[in-house]
Structure formats: C-alpha cells, structure tokens
Amino acid sequence: MKFKNFTSDKLFINGNRIHVRTAGEGTPILLIHGWLGTSYTWRKVAPQLVENGYRVIIPDMRGYGDSDKPVSGYDGLTLVSDLRSILQTLEITEKVHVVGWDMGALPTFLFAAHYPNEVASITYLDEPLPSVNLHEFT
C-alpha cells in the first residue's frame, strides 16, 4: 500500500527545503517521525488514515530524509516553527490532529503548548513527558 496517491513536494520553509508527503481530504492530521526516521515511518498508517477520510501531512523533518540538512535549527521551537509554516504553506486553516512518535513527540507537545487554538488533538507516542515523568528515564 505504502504511499500510493500521495504527492511528494519540497516546500520552502524557514529558509530550507522540507520534503512533505500529502494525501486525502477532510480533517488534517500531521504525522511527525522520530529520531533517525523519515516520513517513510508512517507508510502503513498514513494510507489507512486517508482511506478513513483524513487529509494527511507527513514531513521529513529538517535534517532527515529528503529535507535540507542545515547546520542549526534543531531546537524544539524551530521545529515547531517549521511545522506551523508547513501547515500555513499548505493553506490549512482548520484545527489539526498532531501525532508525534519518539523524538517527534516533543515538537508535538510544544506545538500544542504554543498554538492550542490550532490543534484538535495530540497523540504523543514513545517519549517521556517533559516535567512529568522524564526524571524516571534519565
């Protein structure tokens, strides 16, 4: 199944080319990969979301996959700025479901914290929660 019917574009985001896969119509879902992953991480989940009526947006985060690999800008707030700029470039104005796995969960958390009125929900997978249980893992 993989990424059949997905478009693959490089968007100019915050001075970098960011590779983004998109497909579907309906409520938007932004899928954020984890450490050493790419948009390919979501190859089995994404088509099922499209089949169930969602618009799916999956970037290769800066430094990964087919996106540019700048020297800096890997802090959480810059990554959130990239994600928000992707949504704005795609002219997504409705609330978005944000799903982050592994290290992609941290920008998910920050996105919701900084832009709560733009988020329908977050799904936070396989990462300790900052200020909640991070001390148990360090």
N, C-alpha and C positions, 0 to 999 in steps of 0.2 A: 504494500500500500504506500508506504513512505510519503513522499511529498508530491504525489500526483495532484495536478491542478493548483499547486502553489506557485505564486510568482516569486521571483528572486531578484531583488534590486539592491543597489548600493546607494544609500541616501547620504547626502552631505549633512552631517550632524556635528555641530560644535567644532568645526574645522577638520573633521575626519570623515572618511567614507566608512559607513557602517552597513554591513550586509544584513538585509532583513527579508525574511520569507513571510508572505501573507496569503491568506485564502479565506473564502467564506463571506457570509453576510450575517448581520444580526449583532447581538451584544458582543463587544470586543473582549478578547482575552489576550493578555500579554504574557508570554511564556519566557522566563529568564533561566538560562542554563547555569550550571555550576562551574566550579574550578576545573580547568582543563577541558571543559565541554564546549560545544557549539550549538547552533540551532538544531543540528542533527540529533541531539539528545532527545528531542521531542518528536522524532519521526513516527513513532507508533501512536502517541497520544493525540497529536495535532490533527490528523485526518479524521479521527473519531469526533473531535470537537466540532470540526467543520460539518460533518455529517449530521450532527445534532443541532445545527443552526447557529453556530457562533462564528464571528469574524476573528481569526487567529493571526496574531502578530508575533513573530519569533526572530529576534535579532541575534547575530553573533556579536556579543559584547566587544567593546574596544579591546584590542589586543588578542582576540581569538578568531579562529576560522578565517573567513574571507574579509573580515573588517580590518581597517588600518591598525597598526601597532605603534602608537605614539610612545614617546619616552615617558610621559607623565599623564596624569588624569585618571588614575585608577582608584582614587578615594571614593567613598560611598556617595558623597553629594555630587561629584562629577558624573558618576554612573547614573544617578537619578536624573540629572540634567539631560544626559543622553537619551534616557528612556522617555522622558517627557517630550523632548524635541522630536523623537521618532513619532510619537502619537500626534503631535501638532503638525508635522510634515505630512502625515497620512490623513490630516484633517479629521481626526477622531475627536469629537467634542462631547460625547456621552461618557458616563462613568464606565470604567474599565475594570475587569477582573484581572488582578495581577498575581501570577503564580511564579514563585522562585524556589529553585532547588539548590541545595548545597550553598556555595558562596553567592549564588544568585538570590538566595532568600534575604540576605542583608540589604541589598538595594530595594527589594520588595518592601521590606519593613520601613525603610527610610522614605520611599515613595509615598506610602500610605501616611506616614507621620507628617510629611511636608505638604502633601496635597490631598487631604482626606476628602475634600469635596469632589475630587476627580476619580475616586476609587469606589467601585461597587463592592469589592471584597478582596482579601488577600488569602493566598494559600502559601504557607511557609513550611518548606519540606527539608528535613535532614540537616538542620543547623541549630545550634543553641540560640536561645533568645537573649539578646543584649539586656543586661540589667535584671534578668530573671533567673536563668539557670546557666549562664556562661561560666560562672565560677566552678561549677561541677565538672566542667570539661577542660579546665586549664590547671 
